[in-house]
């Protein structure tokens, strides 16, 4: 029986977010191998991979303020920043796609900015039909956090979570896996607070009502799309809308954990968020 799964490889996982345009190529190669193993063991698995921009797009995006749109009086610089940020994100995507191909995966990159249309930072349209066709053909589509044109503010940056949320409404995944450097959602930053407590389960209603707000911290390193708090709220809204969906926040650092998460839907790894 086929199952559609979305897997995000976080920017903090595949890059060093504290160093500009620094990819963790060894980690990328290992993760590509784990994805290849999972697909070999479950041929019916329909997998869409997304990745963050990490120290590629986020550094450029912060420098030019691209997420906030075109700055009045500085239009030329703002539009250059839009182009530079998109180019940086695409450079990382090339590395990710090449790593998947080297692992024997039929990876095909889909550039979100080529078809994305936004309004005040919200993603309104994206060409999803070619991605659906690629999934049906057994390919491995890859999307990523990217720049986008915006009808109100000129331009913006769309996160992988925004793209996943839009595509989920058309492609109906059973699960969304978000792999980063920490093993789930914690009540404080575990990279800085050794006593941080992991939250094994979150209810979408609690997150949306603000009951889980103390647990939602920021991001380690540079992140112009809002960090962990934004990611959890985006996924909570989606889970509330799609009650059968399970979202899992996990670490991709331990060898084999991404493969296990792909193959074992019930595995108690990281933090599970559902309606």
C-alpha positions as CSV (number, residue, x, y, z in Angstrom):
1,X,0.0,0.0,0.0
2,X,1.5,3.4,-1.0
3,X,2.0,6.2,1.5
4,X,3.0,9.7,0.7
5,X,5.5,11.3,3.1
6,X,7.0,14.7,3.1
7,X,10.6,14.9,4.5
8,X,12.3,18.2,5.3
9,X,16.1,18.3,5.8
10,X,16.5,21.4,8.0
11,X,19.0,24.1,7.2
12,X,20.5,23.5,10.6
13,X,21.1,19.9,9.7
14,X,22.6,20.2,6.2
15,X,24.6,23.4,6.7
16,X,26.5,25.2,9.4
17,X,24.1,28.0,10.0
18,X,26.7,30.1,11.8
19,X,29.0,30.1,8.8
20,X,28.0,31.7,5.5
21,X,27.3,29.2,2.7
22,X,28.9,26.2,4.5
23,X,27.3,22.9,3.6
24,X,27.8,19.8,5.7
25,X,28.5,17.5,2.7
26,X,29.2,14.4,4.8
27,X,25.8,14.7,6.5
28,X,24.1,15.3,3.2
29,X,25.7,12.1,1.8
30,X,24.7,10.1,4.8
31,X,21.1,11.3,4.7
32,X,20.9,10.6,1.0
33,X,22.0,7.1,1.7
34,X,19.4,6.6,4.4
35,X,16.7,7.9,2.1
36,X,17.9,5.5,-0.6
37,X,17.8,2.6,1.8
38,X,14.2,3.4,3.0
39,X,13.0,3.6,-0.6
40,X,14.6,0.3,-1.4
41,X,13.0,-1.4,1.6
42,X,9.6,0.2,0.9
43,X,9.2,0.6,-2.9
44,X,5.6,1.9,-2.5
45,X,6.8,4.9,-0.5
46,X,6.0,8.1,-2.3
47,X,8.5,10.7,-0.9
48,X,8.8,14.4,-1.4
49,X,12.0,15.9,0.0
50,X,12.3,19.6,1.0
51,X,15.1,21.4,2.6
52,X,15.8,24.6,4.3
53,X,18.2,27.3,3.0
54,X,20.4,27.2,6.1
55,X,23.5,29.4,5.9
56,X,23.0,30.0,2.1
57,X,19.6,31.8,1.7
58,X,19.3,33.0,5.3
59,X,22.5,35.0,5.4
60,X,21.6,36.7,2.1
61,X,18.0,37.2,3.1
62,X,19.0,38.8,6.4
63,X,21.5,41.1,4.7
64,X,18.9,42.5,2.3
65,X,15.7,42.1,4.4
66,X,14.2,40.2,1.5
67,X,11.4,38.5,3.6
68,X,10.0,42.0,4.4
69,X,9.7,43.0,0.8
70,X,11.0,45.9,-1.3
71,X,12.1,48.9,0.7
72,X,10.9,52.3,-0.5
73,X,13.8,54.4,-1.6
74,X,16.0,51.4,-1.9
75,X,14.3,49.5,-4.6
76,X,17.4,48.6,-6.7
77,X,19.2,47.2,-3.7
78,X,16.1,45.3,-2.6
79,X,15.6,43.7,-5.9
80,X,19.2,42.8,-6.1
81,X,18.8,41.2,-2.7
82,X,15.9,39.2,-4.0
83,X,18.0,37.9,-6.8
84,X,21.0,37.2,-4.6
85,X,19.0,35.3,-2.0
86,X,17.3,33.2,-4.6
87,X,20.7,32.3,-6.2
88,X,22.1,31.4,-2.8
89,X,19.2,29.1,-2.0
90,X,19.6,27.5,-5.5
91,X,23.3,26.8,-4.8
92,X,22.4,24.7,-1.8
93,X,19.6,23.0,-3.7
94,X,22.1,21.9,-6.3
95,X,24.3,20.3,-3.6
96,X,21.3,18.5,-2.1
97,X,20.1,17.3,-5.5
98,X,23.5,16.1,-6.5
99,X,23.9,14.2,-3.2
100,X,20.6,12.4,-3.8
101,X,21.6,11.5,-7.4
102,X,25.0,10.2,-6.1
103,X,23.1,7.9,-3.8
104,X,21.2,6.4,-6.8
105,X,18.0,8.4,-6.2
106,X,16.0,9.8,-9.2
107,X,16.0,13.3,-7.7
108,X,14.4,16.2,-9.6
109,X,14.6,19.8,-8.2
110,X,11.5,22.0,-8.4
111,X,12.3,25.6,-8.0
112,X,9.5,27.2,-5.9
113,X,10.2,30.8,-7.1
114,X,9.5,29.8,-10.7
115,X,5.7,29.5,-9.9
116,X,5.1,30.8,-6.4
117,X,2.7,33.8,-6.0
118,X,2.4,35.4,-2.6
119,X,0.4,38.1,-0.9
120,X,1.7,39.9,2.2
121,X,4.2,37.0,2.8
122,X,1.5,34.3,2.5
123,X,1.8,31.6,-0.2
124,X,-1.3,31.8,-2.4
125,X,-0.3,29.7,-5.5
126,X,2.3,27.2,-6.5
127,X,2.5,24.8,-9.4
128,X,1.8,21.4,-7.7
129,X,0.7,19.3,-10.7
130,X,4.2,18.7,-12.0
131,X,5.2,17.5,-8.5
132,X,2.2,15.2,-8.3
133,X,3.2,13.7,-11.7
134,X,6.8,13.2,-10.6
135,X,5.6,11.4,-7.5
136,X,3.4,9.2,-9.6
137,X,6.3,8.3,-11.9
138,X,8.4,7.2,-8.9
139,X,10.8,10.2,-9.0
140,X,12.1,12.0,-5.9
141,X,10.9,15.6,-6.2
142,X,12.9,18.2,-4.2
143,X,11.6,21.6,-3.1
144,X,13.3,24.2,-0.8
145,X,12.9,27.5,1.0
146,X,13.1,30.1,-1.7
147,X,12.3,33.7,-2.6
148,X,9.0,34.5,-4.2
149,X,7.2,37.5,-5.8
150,X,4.6,39.1,-3.7
151,X,1.6,41.2,-4.9
152,X,1.7,43.5,-1.9
153,X,5.3,43.9,-0.9
154,X,7.1,43.1,-4.1
155,X,8.9,40.0,-2.9
156,X,9.3,37.8,0.2
157,X,10.9,34.5,1.3
158,X,8.8,31.3,1.6
159,X,9.8,28.6,4.0
160,X,9.8,24.9,3.3
161,X,7.0,24.6,5.9
162,X,4.9,27.1,3.9
163,X,5.5,25.1,0.7
164,X,4.8,21.8,2.5
165,X,1.5,23.2,3.9
166,X,0.4,24.3,0.4
167,X,1.4,21.1,-1.3
168,X,-0.2,19.0,1.5
169,X,-3.6,20.3,0.6
170,X,-3.2,18.9,-2.9
171,X,-1.0,15.8,-2.3
172,X,-2.5,14.6,1.0
173,X,0.6,13.2,2.8
174,X,0.0,10.8,5.7
175,X,3.1,12.2,7.5
176,X,5.4,15.1,7.5
177,X,8.9,14.6,8.9
178,X,10.9,17.6,9.9
179,X,14.5,16.6,10.6
180,X,16.9,19.1,12.3
181,X,19.7,19.0,14.7
182,X,17.6,18.6,17.9
183,X,15.4,15.6,18.6
184,X,12.1,17.3,18.7
185,X,10.5,20.3,20.3
186,X,11.9,21.3,23.7
187,X,10.8,23.8,26.4
188,X,14.1,25.7,25.8
189,X,17.0,25.5,23.4
190,X,18.7,22.2,24.1
191,X,21.8,23.3,22.3
192,X,22.2,26.0,25.0
193,X,20.3,24.5,28.0
194,X,21.4,20.9,28.9
195,X,18.3,20.6,31.2
196,X,15.9,21.4,28.4
197,X,12.9,19.0,28.4
198,X,11.6,17.4,25.3
199,X,7.9,17.4,24.6
200,X,7.1,14.0,23.1
201,X,3.6,15.0,21.9
202,X,1.9,18.2,21.0
203,X,-1.8,18.8,20.2
204,X,-2.5,21.2,17.4
205,X,-5.3,22.9,19.4
206,X,-2.9,23.6,22.3
207,X,-0.4,25.2,20.0
208,X,-2.9,27.3,18.2
209,X,-4.5,28.4,21.5
210,X,-1.1,29.4,22.8
211,X,-1.0,26.8,25.5
212,X,2.3,25.4,24.2
213,X,3.8,28.9,23.6
214,X,6.5,28.6,26.4
215,X,7.9,25.6,24.6
216,X,8.4,27.3,21.3
217,X,11.8,28.9,21.2
218,X,13.7,30.4,18.3
219,X,16.3,29.0,16.0
220,X,20.0,28.2,16.5
221,X,22.0,30.3,14.0
222,X,20.6,32.7,11.4
223,X,16.9,32.1,10.4
224,X,14.9,34.8,8.6
225,X,11.7,32.6,8.5
226,X,10.9,32.6,12.2
227,X,12.7,29.6,13.7
228,X,11.1,26.7,15.6
229,X,8.1,28.7,16.9
230,X,7.0,29.6,13.3
231,X,7.6,26.0,12.1
232,X,5.5,24.5,14.9
233,X,2.6,26.9,14.5
234,X,2.6,26.4,10.7
235,X,2.4,22.7,11.1
236,X,-0.2,22.9,13.9
237,X,-2.5,24.9,11.7
238,X,-2.1,22.3,8.9
239,X,-2.7,19.4,11.3
240,X,-5.9,21.0,12.6
241,X,-7.1,21.3,9.0
242,X,-6.1,17.8,8.1
243,X,-7.0,15.6,11.2
244,X,-5.4,12.4,9.9
245,X,-2.0,14.1,9.4
246,X,0.9,13.4,11.7
247,X,3.8,15.8,11.9
248,X,7.1,14.6,13.5
249,X,10.0,16.8,14.6
250,X,13.2,14.8,14.9
251,X,16.9,14.9,14.8
252,X,18.7,13.8,11.7
253,X,22.1,13.7,13.5
254,X,22.0,10.1,14.8
255,X,23.0,7.7,12.0
256,X,19.9,5.8,10.8
257,X,17.3,7.9,12.5
258,X,15.8,9.4,9.3
259,X,15.7,6.0,7.7
260,X,13.9,4.6,10.8
261,X,11.4,7.5,10.8
262,X,10.6,6.9,7.1
263,X,10.1,3.1,7.7
264,X,8.4,3.1,11.1
265,X,5.3,5.4,11.3
266,X,4.7,4.5,14.9
267,X,8.3,5.0,16.1
268,X,8.5,7.2,19.2
269,X,11.2,9.6,17.9
270,X,11.3,13.3,18.7
271,X,8.0,15.1,19.0
272,X,4.7,14.1,17.3
273,X,2.1,16.7,16.5
274,X,-1.4,15.8,15.5
275,X,-4.9,17.2,15.7
